[in-house]
């Protein structure tokens, strides 16, 4: 699946959910695998109907833990201008 295809599906689904009840927040949960889609992967989540993003950080990169680079993928989400909830799953190989 390409970035535009996934973005379109998310936009359609989020818009449908928001259309049912515009008073509830719509979020999406993602893991680090999405960054394998290339340099423009962040565009997948650039959807007006999404209110926030839940990003699972299995390698705890957001904490700069054990020398893992702090420039990890979770730090790019604030560029969307949406709230981001980072969930540490402690399942990474670090």
Biopython code that builds the backbone (N, CA, C, O; Angstrom):
import numpy as np
from Bio.PDB.StructureBuilder import StructureBuilder

atoms = [
    (1, "UNK", "N", (0.849, -1.173, 0.000)),
    (1, "UNK", "CA", (0.000, 0.000, 0.000)),
    (1, "UNK", "C", (0.896, 1.238, 0.000)),
    (1, "UNK", "O", (1.932, 1.262, 0.664)),
    (2, "UNK", "N", (0.495, 2.250, -0.739)),
    (2, "UNK", "CA", (1.273, 3.486, -0.825)),
    (2, "UNK", "C", (0.794, 4.498, 0.213)),
    (2, "UNK", "O", (-0.272, 4.342, 0.808)),
    (3, "UNK", "N", (1.596, 5.527, 0.415)),
    (3, "UNK", "CA", (1.223, 6.593, 1.347)),
    (3, "UNK", "C", (-0.100, 7.244, 0.932)),
    (3, "UNK", "O", (-0.975, 7.394, 1.785)),
    (4, "UNK", "N", (-0.292, 7.638, -0.332)),
    (4, "UNK", "CA", (-1.578, 8.236, -0.712)),
    (4, "UNK", "C", (-2.773, 7.292, -0.528)),
    (4, "UNK", "O", (-3.856, 7.734, -0.145)),
    (5, "UNK", "N", (-2.583, 6.008, -0.796)),
    (5, "UNK", "CA", (-3.676, 5.043, -0.612)),
    (5, "UNK", "C", (-4.058, 4.933, 0.860)),
    (5, "UNK", "O", (-5.240, 4.961, 1.202)),
    (6, "UNK", "N", (-3.064, 4.809, 1.723)),
    (6, "UNK", "CA", (-3.345, 4.676, 3.155)),
    (6, "UNK", "C", (-3.939, 5.962, 3.702)),
    (6, "UNK", "O", (-4.858, 5.920, 4.520)),
    (7, "UNK", "N", (-3.425, 7.109, 3.261)),
    (7, "UNK", "CA", (-3.967, 8.394, 3.684)),
    (7, "UNK", "C", (-5.427, 8.517, 3.261)),
    (7, "UNK", "O", (-6.259, 8.988, 4.037)),
    (8, "UNK", "N", (-5.741, 8.103, 2.053)),
    (8, "UNK", "CA", (-7.122, 8.163, 1.576)),
    (8, "UNK", "C", (-8.064, 7.294, 2.379)),
    (8, "UNK", "O", (-9.187, 7.694, 2.684)),
    (9, "UNK", "N", (-7.599, 6.093, 2.722)),
    (9, "UNK", "CA", (-8.436, 5.190, 3.513)),
    (9, "UNK", "C", (-8.666, 5.753, 4.909)),
    (9, "UNK", "O", (-9.785, 5.711, 5.421)),
    (10, "UNK", "N", (-7.609, 6.281, 5.528)),
    (10, "UNK", "CA", (-7.745, 6.874, 6.861)),
    (10, "UNK", "C", (-8.667, 8.089, 6.807)),
    (10, "UNK", "O", (-9.516, 8.263, 7.681)),
    (11, "UNK", "N", (-8.504, 8.929, 5.783)),
    (11, "UNK", "CA", (-9.352, 10.117, 5.653)),
    (11, "UNK", "C", (-10.820, 9.731, 5.487)),
    (11, "UNK", "O", (-11.697, 10.329, 6.111)),
    (12, "UNK", "N", (-11.081, 8.745, 4.658)),
    (12, "UNK", "CA", (-12.459, 8.297, 4.433)),
    (12, "UNK", "C", (-13.066, 7.715, 5.707)),
    (12, "UNK", "O", (-14.206, 8.024, 6.052)),
    (13, "UNK", "N", (-12.313, 6.884, 6.396)),
    (13, "UNK", "CA", (-12.814, 6.245, 7.610)),
    (13, "UNK", "C", (-13.013, 7.255, 8.732)),
    (13, "UNK", "O", (-14.050, 7.246, 9.395)),
    (14, "UNK", "N", (-12.032, 8.124, 8.952)),
    (14, "UNK", "CA", (-12.140, 9.126, 10.018)),
    (14, "UNK", "C", (-13.280, 10.094, 9.749)),
    (14, "UNK", "O", (-13.994, 10.488, 10.671)),
    (15, "UNK", "N", (-13.452, 10.476, 8.498)),
    (15, "UNK", "CA", (-14.539, 11.375, 8.131)),
    (15, "UNK", "C", (-15.902, 10.724, 8.371)),
    (15, "UNK", "O", (-16.838, 11.376, 8.835)),
    (16, "UNK", "N", (-16.001, 9.446, 8.054)),
    (16, "UNK", "CA", (-17.251, 8.713, 8.283)),
    (16, "UNK", "C", (-17.577, 8.662, 9.779)),
    (16, "UNK", "O", (-18.710, 8.916, 10.185)),
    (17, "UNK", "N", (-16.571, 8.331, 10.586)),
    (17, "UNK", "CA", (-16.789, 8.253, 12.039)),
    (17, "UNK", "C", (-17.155, 9.619, 12.593)),
    (17, "UNK", "O", (-18.079, 9.734, 13.398)),
    (18, "UNK", "N", (-16.442, 10.652, 12.171)),
    (18, "UNK", "CA", (-16.721, 12.003, 12.645)),
    (18, "UNK", "C", (-18.113, 12.446, 12.188)),
    (18, "UNK", "O", (-18.772, 13.215, 12.888)),
    (19, "UNK", "N", (-18.567, 11.974, 11.033)),
    (19, "UNK", "CA", (-19.897, 12.304, 10.535)),
    (19, "UNK", "C", (-21.009, 11.693, 11.367)),
    (19, "UNK", "O", (-22.097, 12.259, 11.471)),
    (20, "UNK", "N", (-20.738, 10.535, 11.959)),
    (20, "UNK", "CA", (-21.727, 9.890, 12.819)),
    (20, "UNK", "C", (-21.925, 10.694, 14.093)),
    (20, "UNK", "O", (-23.053, 10.895, 14.542)),
    (21, "UNK", "N", (-20.812, 11.157, 14.678)),
    (21, "UNK", "CA", (-20.888, 11.922, 15.917)),
    (21, "UNK", "C", (-19.738, 12.921, 15.960)),
    (21, "UNK", "O", (-18.637, 12.567, 16.383)),
    (22, "UNK", "N", (-19.965, 14.144, 15.537)),
    (22, "UNK", "CA", (-18.891, 15.136, 15.487)),
    (22, "UNK", "C", (-18.392, 15.587, 16.855)),
    (22, "UNK", "O", (-17.389, 16.295, 16.939)),
    (23, "UNK", "N", (-19.070, 15.191, 17.922)),
    (23, "UNK", "CA", (-18.665, 15.596, 19.270)),
    (23, "UNK", "C", (-17.650, 14.653, 19.916)),
    (23, "UNK", "O", (-17.181, 14.918, 21.022)),
    (24, "UNK", "N", (-17.310, 13.565, 19.244)),
    (24, "UNK", "CA", (-16.339, 12.619, 19.798)),
    (24, "UNK", "C", (-15.019, 12.711, 19.044)),
    (24, "UNK", "O", (-14.985, 12.963, 17.839)),
    (25, "UNK", "N", (-13.945, 12.503, 19.776)),
    (25, "UNK", "CA", (-12.624, 12.553, 19.165)),
    (25, "UNK", "C", (-12.359, 11.293, 18.361)),
    (25, "UNK", "O", (-12.788, 10.201, 18.732)),
    (26, "UNK", "N", (-11.653, 11.458, 17.263)),
    (26, "UNK", "CA", (-11.257, 10.334, 16.420)),
    (26, "UNK", "C", (-9.729, 10.252, 16.470)),
    (26, "UNK", "O", (-9.030, 11.235, 16.223)),
    (27, "UNK", "N", (-9.231, 9.064, 16.794)),
    (27, "UNK", "CA", (-7.782, 8.854, 16.904)),
    (27, "UNK", "C", (-7.374, 7.648, 16.080)),
    (27, "UNK", "O", (-8.206, 6.852, 15.646)),
    (28, "UNK", "N", (-6.070, 7.536, 15.878)),
    (28, "UNK", "CA", (-5.514, 6.368, 15.206)),
    (28, "UNK", "C", (-4.301, 5.914, 16.010)),
    (28, "UNK", "O", (-3.537, 6.729, 16.527)),
    (29, "UNK", "N", (-4.141, 4.610, 16.102)),
    (29, "UNK", "CA", (-3.014, 4.019, 16.811)),
    (29, "UNK", "C", (-2.060, 3.446, 15.779)),
    (29, "UNK", "O", (-2.482, 2.749, 14.855)),
    (30, "UNK", "N", (-0.780, 3.736, 15.932)),
    (30, "UNK", "CA", (0.203, 3.238, 14.982)),
    (30, "UNK", "C", (1.466, 2.792, 15.697)),
    (30, "UNK", "O", (1.714, 3.163, 16.844)),
    (31, "UNK", "N", (2.249, 1.999, 15.007)),
    (31, "UNK", "CA", (3.532, 1.536, 15.535)),
    (31, "UNK", "C", (4.640, 1.946, 14.568)),
    (31, "UNK", "O", (4.367, 2.482, 13.494)),
    (32, "UNK", "N", (5.869, 1.696, 14.946)),
    (32, "UNK", "CA", (7.024, 2.161, 14.172)),
    (32, "UNK", "C", (7.093, 1.586, 12.772)),
    (32, "UNK", "O", (7.803, 2.143, 11.935)),
    (33, "UNK", "N", (6.404, 0.519, 12.476)),
    (33, "UNK", "CA", (6.477, -0.074, 11.147)),
    (33, "UNK", "C", (6.056, 0.852, 10.031)),
    (33, "UNK", "O", (6.439, 0.648, 8.880)),
    (34, "UNK", "N", (5.276, 1.865, 10.349)),
    (34, "UNK", "CA", (4.790, 2.791, 9.333)),
    (34, "UNK", "C", (5.939, 3.577, 8.716)),
    (34, "UNK", "O", (5.828, 4.013, 7.570)),
    (35, "UNK", "N", (7.036, 3.772, 9.439)),
    (35, "UNK", "CA", (8.137, 4.557, 8.893)),
    (35, "UNK", "C", (8.894, 3.808, 7.800)),
    (35, "UNK", "O", (9.814, 4.361, 7.198)),
    (36, "UNK", "N", (8.521, 2.567, 7.540)),
    (36, "UNK", "CA", (9.093, 1.814, 6.432)),
    (36, "UNK", "C", (8.483, 2.205, 5.092)),
    (36, "UNK", "O", (8.893, 1.687, 4.054)),
    (37, "UNK", "N", (7.507, 3.114, 5.101)),
    (37, "UNK", "CA", (6.836, 3.527, 3.873)),
    (37, "UNK", "C", (7.615, 4.602, 3.126)),
    (37, "UNK", "O", (7.150, 5.082, 2.092)),
    (38, "UNK", "N", (8.773, 4.990, 3.615)),
    (38, "UNK", "CA", (9.572, 6.019, 2.955)),
    (38, "UNK", "C", (9.553, 7.317, 3.725)),
    (38, "UNK", "O", (8.967, 7.412, 4.804)),
    (39, "UNK", "N", (10.197, 8.306, 3.162)),
    (39, "UNK", "CA", (10.387, 9.567, 3.870)),
    (39, "UNK", "C", (9.096, 10.362, 4.067)),
    (39, "UNK", "O", (9.036, 11.215, 4.952)),
    (40, "UNK", "N", (8.084, 10.106, 3.277)),
    (40, "UNK", "CA", (6.837, 10.872, 3.389)),
    (40, "UNK", "C", (5.757, 10.157, 4.203)),
    (40, "UNK", "O", (4.578, 10.484, 4.070)),
    (41, "UNK", "N", (6.133, 9.193, 5.040)),
    (41, "UNK", "CA", (5.162, 8.400, 5.801)),
    (41, "UNK", "C", (4.294, 9.252, 6.712)),
    (41, "UNK", "O", (3.152, 8.883, 6.985)),
    (42, "UNK", "N", (4.803, 10.381, 7.189)),
    (42, "UNK", "CA", (4.023, 11.220, 8.098)),
    (42, "UNK", "C", (2.751, 11.744, 7.427)),
    (42, "UNK", "O", (1.763, 12.027, 8.104)),
    (43, "UNK", "N", (2.775, 11.874, 6.098)),
    (43, "UNK", "CA", (1.608, 12.349, 5.359)),
    (43, "UNK", "C", (0.415, 11.399, 5.476)),
    (43, "UNK", "O", (-0.725, 11.794, 5.234)),
    (44, "UNK", "N", (0.682, 10.156, 5.846)),
    (44, "UNK", "CA", (-0.405, 9.189, 6.040)),
    (44, "UNK", "C", (-1.404, 9.730, 7.060)),
    (44, "UNK", "O", (-2.609, 9.529, 6.912)),
    (45, "UNK", "N", (-0.916, 10.410, 8.086)),
    (45, "UNK", "CA", (-1.748, 10.845, 9.198)),
    (45, "UNK", "C", (-2.188, 12.304, 9.085)),
    (45, "UNK", "O", (-2.805, 12.828, 10.013)),
    (46, "UNK", "N", (-1.889, 12.959, 7.985)),
    (46, "UNK", "CA", (-2.285, 14.340, 7.794)),
    (46, "UNK", "C", (-3.726, 14.367, 7.291)),
    (46, "UNK", "O", (-3.991, 14.601, 6.112)),
    (47, "UNK", "N", (-4.645, 14.121, 8.221)),
    (47, "UNK", "CA", (-6.073, 13.975, 7.924)),
    (47, "UNK", "C", (-6.851, 14.914, 8.845)),
    (47, "UNK", "O", (-6.722, 14.836, 10.067)),
    (48, "UNK", "N", (-7.646, 15.788, 8.269)),
    (48, "UNK", "CA", (-8.380, 16.787, 9.050)),
    (48, "UNK", "C", (-9.300, 16.166, 10.095)),
    (48, "UNK", "O", (-9.455, 16.729, 11.179)),
    (49, "UNK", "N", (-9.911, 15.027, 9.802)),
    (49, "UNK", "CA", (-10.870, 14.412, 10.723)),
    (49, "UNK", "C", (-10.211, 13.667, 11.883)),
    (49, "UNK", "O", (-10.896, 13.269, 12.825)),
    (50, "UNK", "N", (-8.901, 13.475, 11.830)),
    (50, "UNK", "CA", (-8.195, 12.852, 12.950)),
    (50, "UNK", "C", (-7.910, 13.915, 13.999)),
    (50, "UNK", "O", (-7.348, 14.966, 13.692)),
    (51, "UNK", "N", (-8.302, 13.634, 15.241)),
    (51, "UNK", "CA", (-8.081, 14.603, 16.309)),
    (51, "UNK", "C", (-6.751, 14.402, 17.018)),
    (51, "UNK", "O", (-6.142, 15.372, 17.468)),
    (52, "UNK", "N", (-6.290, 13.161, 17.125)),
    (52, "UNK", "CA", (-4.979, 12.908, 17.718)),
    (52, "UNK", "C", (-4.451, 11.560, 17.267)),
    (52, "UNK", "O", (-5.177, 10.750, 16.690)),
    (53, "UNK", "N", (-3.170, 11.333, 17.541)),
    (53, "UNK", "CA", (-2.480, 10.126, 17.134)),
    (53, "UNK", "C", (-1.930, 9.433, 18.379)),
    (53, "UNK", "O", (-1.371, 10.080, 19.265)),
    (54, "UNK", "N", (-2.095, 8.117, 18.437)),
    (54, "UNK", "CA", (-1.481, 7.312, 19.487)),
    (54, "UNK", "C", (-0.348, 6.548, 18.821)),
    (54, "UNK", "O", (-0.582, 5.724, 17.937)),
    (55, "UNK", "N", (0.877, 6.822, 19.246)),
    (55, "UNK", "CA", (2.051, 6.213, 18.634)),
    (55, "UNK", "C", (2.714, 5.265, 19.621)),
    (55, "UNK", "O", (3.170, 5.680, 20.687)),
    (56, "UNK", "N", (2.762, 3.998, 19.261)),
    (56, "UNK", "CA", (3.407, 3.000, 20.123)),
    (56, "UNK", "C", (4.906, 3.006, 19.840)),
    (56, "UNK", "O", (5.331, 2.805, 18.702)),
    (57, "UNK", "N", (5.685, 3.233, 20.859)),
    (57, "UNK", "CA", (7.132, 3.339, 20.723)),
    (57, "UNK", "C", (7.792, 2.164, 21.439)),
    (57, "UNK", "O", (8.216, 2.284, 22.589)),
    (58, "UNK", "N", (7.873, 1.031, 20.752)),
    (58, "UNK", "CA", (8.378, -0.194, 21.365)),
    (58, "UNK", "C", (9.852, -0.101, 21.743)),
    (58, "UNK", "O", (10.287, -0.761, 22.687)),
    (59, "UNK", "N", (10.619, 0.700, 21.028)),
    (59, "UNK", "CA", (12.036, 0.821, 21.333)),
    (59, "UNK", "C", (12.308, 1.953, 22.317)),
    (59, "UNK", "O", (13.465, 2.238, 22.626)),
    (60, "UNK", "N", (11.266, 2.594, 22.805)),
    (60, "UNK", "CA", (11.354, 3.680, 23.779)),
    (60, "UNK", "C", (12.246, 4.808, 23.280)),
    (60, "UNK", "O", (12.940, 5.445, 24.072)),
    (61, "UNK", "N", (12.235, 5.061, 21.976)),
    (61, "UNK", "CA", (13.073, 6.101, 21.388)),
    (61, "UNK", "C", (12.708, 7.487, 21.898)),
    (61, "UNK", "O", (13.557, 8.376, 21.954)),
    (62, "UNK", "N", (11.455, 7.670, 22.266)),
    (62, "UNK", "CA", (11.031, 8.972, 22.757)),
    (62, "UNK", "C", (11.756, 9.329, 24.051)),
    (62, "UNK", "O", (11.903, 10.507, 24.375)),
    (63, "UNK", "N", (12.208, 8.320, 24.790)),
    (63, "UNK", "CA", (12.919, 8.555, 26.050)),
    (63, "UNK", "C", (14.423, 8.696, 25.863)),
    (63, "UNK", "O", (15.132, 9.008, 26.819)),
    (64, "UNK", "N", (14.925, 8.473, 24.650)),
    (64, "UNK", "CA", (16.356, 8.425, 24.386)),
    (64, "UNK", "C", (17.014, 7.432, 25.349)),
    (64, "UNK", "O", (18.060, 7.709, 25.938)),
    (65, "UNK", "N", (16.388, 6.300, 25.487)),
    (65, "UNK", "CA", (16.789, 5.273, 26.447)),
    (65, "UNK", "C", (17.936, 4.422, 25.897)),
    (65, "UNK", "O", (17.909, 4.033, 24.729)),
    (66, "UNK", "N", (18.904, 4.141, 26.693)),
    (66, "UNK", "CA", (20.020, 3.234, 26.385)),
    (66, "UNK", "C", (20.753, 3.627, 25.099)),
    (66, "UNK", "O", (21.168, 2.769, 24.321)),
    (67, "UNK", "N", (20.903, 4.924, 24.894)),
    (67, "UNK", "CA", (21.667, 5.383, 23.747)),
    (67, "UNK", "C", (20.936, 5.338, 22.426)),
    (67, "UNK", "O", (21.539, 5.604, 21.386)),
    (68, "UNK", "N", (19.656, 5.010, 22.432)),
    (68, "UNK", "CA", (18.885, 4.996, 21.190)),
    (68, "UNK", "C", (18.669, 6.438, 20.754)),
    (68, "UNK", "O", (18.360, 7.296, 21.581)),
    (69, "UNK", "N", (18.823, 6.702, 19.504)),
    (69, "UNK", "CA", (18.730, 8.053, 18.977)),
    (69, "UNK", "C", (17.385, 8.706, 19.300)),
    (69, "UNK", "O", (16.332, 8.095, 19.113)),
    (70, "UNK", "N", (17.424, 9.931, 19.779)),
    (70, "UNK", "CA", (16.196, 10.664, 20.106)),
    (70, "UNK", "C", (15.538, 11.267, 18.873)),
    (70, "UNK", "O", (14.505, 11.926, 18.996)),
    (71, "UNK", "N", (16.105, 11.061, 17.691)),
    (71, "UNK", "CA", (15.468, 11.579, 16.481)),
    (71, "UNK", "C", (14.521, 10.545, 15.881)),
    (71, "UNK", "O", (14.251, 10.561, 14.680)),
    (72, "UNK", "N", (14.029, 9.661, 16.712)),
    (72, "UNK", "CA", (13.155, 8.583, 16.262)),
    (72, "UNK", "C", (11.858, 9.079, 15.657)),
    (72, "UNK", "O", (11.531, 10.264, 15.718)),
    (73, "UNK", "N", (11.141, 8.162, 15.084)),
    (73, "UNK", "CA", (9.926, 8.474, 14.334)),
    (73, "UNK", "C", (8.851, 9.123, 15.180)),
    (73, "UNK", "O", (8.083, 9.935, 14.663)),
    (74, "UNK", "N", (8.765, 8.795, 16.476)),
    (74, "UNK", "CA", (7.710, 9.373, 17.313)),
    (74, "UNK", "C", (7.874, 10.873, 17.473)),
    (74, "UNK", "O", (6.889, 11.575, 17.701)),
    (75, "UNK", "N", (9.085, 11.379, 17.360)),
    (75, "UNK", "CA", (9.307, 12.810, 17.522)),
    (75, "UNK", "C", (8.859, 13.610, 16.305)),
    (75, "UNK", "O", (8.815, 14.839, 16.365)),
    (76, "UNK", "N", (8.531, 12.951, 15.219)),
    (76, "UNK", "CA", (8.080, 13.662, 14.019)),
    (76, "UNK", "C", (6.572, 13.951, 14.046)),
    (76, "UNK", "O", (6.104, 14.811, 13.300)),
    (77, "UNK", "N", (5.819, 13.264, 14.874)),
    (77, "UNK", "CA", (4.363, 13.436, 14.900)),
    (77, "UNK", "C", (3.892, 14.844, 15.253)),
    (77, "UNK", "O", (2.904, 15.297, 14.675)),
    (78, "UNK", "N", (4.545, 15.566, 16.174)),
    (78, "UNK", "CA", (4.055, 16.925, 16.473)),
    (78, "UNK", "C", (3.998, 17.850, 15.262)),
    (78, "UNK", "O", (3.290, 18.856, 15.289)),
    (79, "UNK", "N", (4.729, 17.525, 14.207)),
    (79, "UNK", "CA", (4.678, 18.336, 12.987)),
    (79, "UNK", "C", (3.279, 18.348, 12.371)),
    (79, "UNK", "O", (2.971, 19.231, 11.570)),
    (80, "UNK", "N", (2.436, 17.393, 12.728)),
    (80, "UNK", "CA", (1.070, 17.349, 12.211)),
    (80, "UNK", "C", (0.184, 18.432, 12.824)),
    (80, "UNK", "O", (-0.868, 18.764, 12.277)),
    (81, "UNK", "N", (0.613, 18.979, 13.964)),
    (81, "UNK", "CA", (-0.202, 19.982, 14.636)),
    (81, "UNK", "C", (-1.367, 19.374, 15.395)),
    (81, "UNK", "O", (-2.359, 20.048, 15.672)),
    (82, "UNK", "N", (-1.241, 18.094, 15.729)),
    (82, "UNK", "CA", (-2.274, 17.380, 16.485)),
    (82, "UNK", "C", (-1.656, 16.858, 17.782)),
    (82, "UNK", "O", (-0.446, 16.640, 17.841)),
    (83, "UNK", "N", (-2.462, 16.656, 18.811)),
    (83, "UNK", "CA", (-1.927, 16.021, 20.010)),
    (83, "UNK", "C", (-1.433, 14.608, 19.700)),
    (83, "UNK", "O", (-1.994, 13.904, 18.860)),
    (84, "UNK", "N", (-0.382, 14.218, 20.391)),
    (84, "UNK", "CA", (0.203, 12.894, 20.216)),
    (84, "UNK", "C", (0.311, 12.231, 21.580)),
    (84, "UNK", "O", (0.822, 12.825, 22.529)),
    (85, "UNK", "N", (-0.171, 10.997, 21.674)),
    (85, "UNK", "CA", (-0.026, 10.200, 22.880)),
    (85, "UNK", "C", (0.980, 9.109, 22.539)),
    (85, "UNK", "O", (0.743, 8.296, 21.645)),
    (86, "UNK", "N", (2.099, 9.091, 23.249)),
    (86, "UNK", "CA", (3.116, 8.076, 22.996)),
    (86, "UNK", "C", (2.952, 6.984, 24.036)),
    (86, "UNK", "O", (2.974, 7.236, 25.240)),
    (87, "UNK", "N", (2.789, 5.773, 23.544)),
    (87, "UNK", "CA", (2.597, 4.621, 24.427)),
    (87, "UNK", "C", (3.870, 3.777, 24.387)),
    (87, "UNK", "O", (4.251, 3.268, 23.333)),
    (88, "UNK", "N", (4.508, 3.634, 25.513)),
    (88, "UNK", "CA", (5.701, 2.787, 25.599)),
    (88, "UNK", "C", (5.271, 1.350, 25.820)),
    (88, "UNK", "O", (4.586, 1.046, 26.796)),
    (89, "UNK", "N", (5.664, 0.474, 24.928)),
    (89, "UNK", "CA", (5.191, -0.905, 25.027)),
    (89, "UNK", "C", (6.219, -1.862, 25.632)),
    (89, "UNK", "O", (5.873, -2.974, 26.030)),
    (90, "UNK", "N", (7.465, -1.438, 25.702)),
    (90, "UNK", "CA", (8.523, -2.249, 26.312)),
    (90, "UNK", "C", (8.669, -3.605, 25.647)),
    (90, "UNK", "O", (9.003, -4.588, 26.309)),
    (91, "UNK", "N", (8.423, -3.667, 24.356)),
    (91, "UNK", "CA", (8.566, -4.950, 23.658)),
    (91, "UNK", "C", (9.683, -4.917, 22.641)),
    (91, "UNK", "O", (9.892, -5.895, 21.923)),
    (92, "UNK", "N", (10.400, -3.820, 22.565)),
    (92, "UNK", "CA", (11.462, -3.686, 21.569)),
    (92, "UNK", "C", (12.688, -4.495, 21.927)),
    (92, "UNK", "O", (12.753, -5.127, 22.982)),
    (93, "UNK", "N", (13.651, -4.466, 21.038)),
    (93, "UNK", "CA", (14.871, -5.230, 21.230)),
    (93, "UNK", "C", (15.955, -4.484, 21.978)),
    (93, "UNK", "O", (17.096, -4.944, 22.015)),
    (94, "UNK", "N", (15.634, -3.338, 22.578)),
    (94, "UNK", "CA", (16.638, -2.549, 23.293)),
    (94, "UNK", "C", (16.883, -3.128, 24.653)),
    (94, "UNK", "O", (17.698, -2.602, 25.410)),
]
sb = StructureBuilder()
sb.init_structure("model")
sb.init_model(0)
sb.init_chain("A")
sb.init_seg("    ")
for serial, (resi, resn, name, xyz) in enumerate(atoms, 1):
    if name == "N":
        sb.init_residue(resn, " ", resi, " ")
    sb.init_atom(name, np.array(xyz, "f"), 0.0, 1.0, " ", f" {name:<3s}", serial, name[0])
structure = sb.get_structure()
